[in-house]
Amino acid sequence: MQLKSTLLVLFISFLFASCKNNETDSTSTLTPVKHGSTMQVVHSDSAPKFTPEMVSNKRDFICGMPVIAGIADTAQYKGKVYGFCATECKDEFLKSPEAYSTKK
């Protein structure tokens, strides 16, 4: 019985320790960078990842991939943040953001 109790305590301790490692640093920042007439958000290494709820688009404008599959990069245009599956898709969007953002 004592072995089961010890194993249970160790297992619960492990769960709490692993959950602690997944927390994001609240001091992380995003750096806005001027790109032509648009603003783009540049992620620092310690910045939290964007979630689909944080961006205005449901699909990547360039390749059509749903943003719920993952957001690798973002761009801000006319006060909205858009998510992209890759930096290449974001770069293509920034060439003509008006054309893509009106399609939605």
C-alpha positions in Angstrom: 0.0 0.0 0.0 2.8 2.4 0.8 4.4 1.8 -2.6 1.2 2.7 -4.4 0.9 5.9 -2.3 4.5 6.8 -3.1 4.0 6.2 -6.8 0.8 8.3 -6.8 2.6 11.2 -5.1 5.5 11.0 -7.6 3.1 10.9 -10.6 1.1 13.9 -9.4 4.4 15.8 -8.7 5.5 15.0 -12.3 2.2 16.3 -13.7 2.5 19.6 -11.9 6.2 20.0 -12.9 5.4 19.3 -16.6 2.5 21.7 -16.6 4.8 24.4 -15.2 7.2 24.0 -18.1 4.5 24.8 -20.7 3.6 28.2 -19.2 4.6 31.2 -21.3 6.7 34.0 -20.0 4.5 37.0 -19.2 7.4 39.4 -19.9 7.6 38.4 -23.5 6.9 41.1 -26.1 6.1 41.4 -29.7 7.9 44.1 -31.7 5.9 46.0 -34.4 8.1 46.8 -37.4 7.2 49.3 -40.1 7.0 47.6 -43.5 6.1 50.0 -46.2 2.6 51.3 -45.4 1.8 48.3 -43.2 2.9 47.2 -39.7 4.2 43.7 -39.2 4.5 42.0 -35.9 7.9 40.3 -35.4 8.1 37.6 -32.8 10.9 37.5 -30.3 12.2 34.0 -29.4 10.4 34.1 -26.1 7.2 35.6 -27.4 4.0 33.6 -26.9 2.6 32.0 -30.0 -0.5 33.4 -31.6 -3.7 31.4 -31.4 -6.5 31.4 -34.1 -8.6 33.5 -31.7 -6.1 36.3 -31.8 -6.1 36.8 -35.6 -8.8 38.1 -37.9 -8.5 35.5 -40.7 -9.7 31.9 -40.6 -7.5 30.7 -43.5 -4.1 31.8 -44.8 -4.8 34.2 -47.6 -2.0 32.8 -49.8 -2.2 29.0 -49.5 -5.7 28.6 -48.0 -4.5 26.6 -45.0 -6.7 27.0 -41.9 -5.0 29.0 -39.2 -6.1 26.4 -36.6 -3.4 24.2 -38.1 -0.8 26.6 -36.8 0.4 30.2 -37.1 4.0 30.6 -38.0 4.0 34.3 -38.6 1.7 37.3 -38.4 1.2 40.7 -40.1 -0.8 43.7 -39.0 -2.7 45.6 -41.6 -5.3 48.4 -41.0 -5.6 47.6 -37.3 -6.1 43.9 -37.8 -3.7 41.0 -37.1 -3.6 38.3 -39.8 -2.0 34.8 -39.2 0.0 32.9 -41.8 1.3 29.3 -41.9 4.7 30.4 -43.1 6.8 33.6 -43.4 6.7 33.2 -47.2 2.9 33.4 -47.2 3.1 36.5 -45.0 5.7 38.1 -47.4 3.4 37.4 -50.3 0.5 39.0 -48.5 2.5 42.1 -47.7 3.2 42.7 -51.4 -0.5 43.5 -52.0 -2.4 43.4 -48.6 -5.4 45.3 -49.8 -6.1 42.7 -52.6 -6.0 39.8 -50.1 -7.7 41.4 -47.1 -10.8 42.3 -49.1 -11.2 38.7 -50.4 -11.6 37.1 -47.0 
